[in-house]
Structures are given as structure tokens and as C-alpha cells.
């Protein structure tokens, strides 16, 4: 069992966040408007796969091939 974590966007991800997600997390954060409040990420694990969800609903995870993907629609069949 892996435990998740939370952290504030635009800060370095905690060590629990897989390195493979870092570039996509940064890309999502680059699109956020400046100012407060700054959203937070939540890392959870589902069947061994990391899922980072921003408070805005954007999800960054790994696909079946281990490649990072970004999803923004919670009704796309993923969540």
C-alpha cells in the first residue's frame, strides 16, 4: 500500500511523487493564472498507478505504457 500526499502548486513535488510526472505537473502549473489562491495537488495511487489531481480537476497520471498523460474532464471515463 502506498500513501498519497498533498502539496501546493508551483512548489517542488514531494519525494513521493514519481519523477515521470514532474514535467507534466510543471506544464499544468505554467497554465495557472497568477495570484491567490494557489491550488494544491493531491497524489493518490490506484492499482499501483500514481494519480495527481489538482484542485481545479486536472489529473496527471501514467498511461498503460508508463507515459505521463493529462486529463481535465472528470467524465472522460478515466476517473
Backbone torsions as a table, in degrees:
resi	resn	phi	psi	omega
1	UNK	NA	134.1	177.2
2	UNK	-111.0	140.1	178.2
3	UNK	-93.7	145.9	177.6
4	UNK	-87.0	-173.3	179.9
5	UNK	-158.8	167.4	175.2
6	UNK	-128.1	148.4	175.0
7	UNK	-155.9	159.2	-178.0
8	UNK	-81.4	135.3	176.5
9	UNK	-57.1	152.8	-179.3
10	UNK	70.0	15.8	170.7
11	UNK	-120.9	158.6	-179.2
12	UNK	-60.3	135.9	177.8
13	UNK	-63.7	147.2	176.1
14	UNK	-63.3	163.9	-178.1
15	UNK	-62.6	-20.3	179.5
16	UNK	-71.1	-17.1	-178.2
17	UNK	-83.7	122.1	-179.5
18	UNK	-57.9	138.1	-179.9
19	UNK	-54.8	-33.0	-178.0
20	UNK	-62.0	-20.2	-179.8
21	UNK	-90.8	-18.1	-170.2
22	UNK	-55.8	-45.5	-177.3
23	UNK	-64.4	-41.0	179.8
24	UNK	-70.3	-36.3	176.1
25	UNK	-61.0	-45.6	179.4
26	UNK	-62.8	-38.9	179.4
27	UNK	-64.0	-41.4	177.5
28	UNK	-64.7	-45.4	-178.9
29	UNK	-61.7	-31.9	179.6
30	UNK	-65.3	-20.6	-179.6
31	UNK	-91.2	-6.4	-177.8
32	UNK	-74.1	142.5	176.2
33	UNK	-68.1	150.6	178.3
34	UNK	-71.7	155.9	175.6
35	UNK	109.0	-176.2	-179.0
36	UNK	-103.3	156.4	-4.8
37	UNK	-80.0	147.7	176.1
38	UNK	-86.3	125.9	-178.4
39	UNK	-67.6	165.1	179.6
40	UNK	-118.6	149.5	174.9
41	UNK	-93.5	148.7	171.3
42	UNK	-125.9	124.1	176.5
43	UNK	-100.5	125.6	173.2
44	UNK	-129.3	171.3	179.8
45	UNK	-127.7	134.1	177.1
46	UNK	-131.0	116.1	-179.4
47	UNK	52.0	42.4	177.5
48	UNK	80.0	0.4	-178.1
49	UNK	-103.0	130.7	178.6
50	UNK	-74.1	141.0	177.2
51	UNK	-133.2	113.4	176.7
52	UNK	-104.5	120.8	-179.3
53	UNK	-118.8	127.4	176.4
54	UNK	-82.8	151.2	178.6
55	UNK	-53.5	-24.5	-179.5
56	UNK	-77.0	-9.2	-179.7
57	UNK	103.2	-7.4	178.1
58	UNK	-70.9	135.9	-179.3
59	UNK	-119.8	133.6	173.9
60	UNK	-119.8	125.7	-178.1
61	UNK	-147.6	-171.0	176.0
62	UNK	-112.3	140.4	177.0
63	UNK	-81.4	-174.9	-177.5
64	UNK	-62.0	-23.5	179.1
65	UNK	-92.9	3.1	-179.9
66	UNK	82.8	12.4	179.0
67	UNK	-92.0	140.2	178.7
68	UNK	-67.1	140.4	176.7
69	UNK	-136.3	151.0	177.4
70	UNK	-115.8	132.9	177.3
71	UNK	-129.0	138.4	-179.3
72	UNK	-121.1	-6.5	-179.0
73	UNK	-107.5	110.9	-179.3
74	UNK	-65.8	-12.5	179.8
75	UNK	-100.3	18.2	-176.8
76	UNK	-84.3	7.7	178.8
77	UNK	92.9	-5.4	-178.7
78	UNK	-84.1	-50.6	-172.7
79	UNK	-72.8	NA	NA
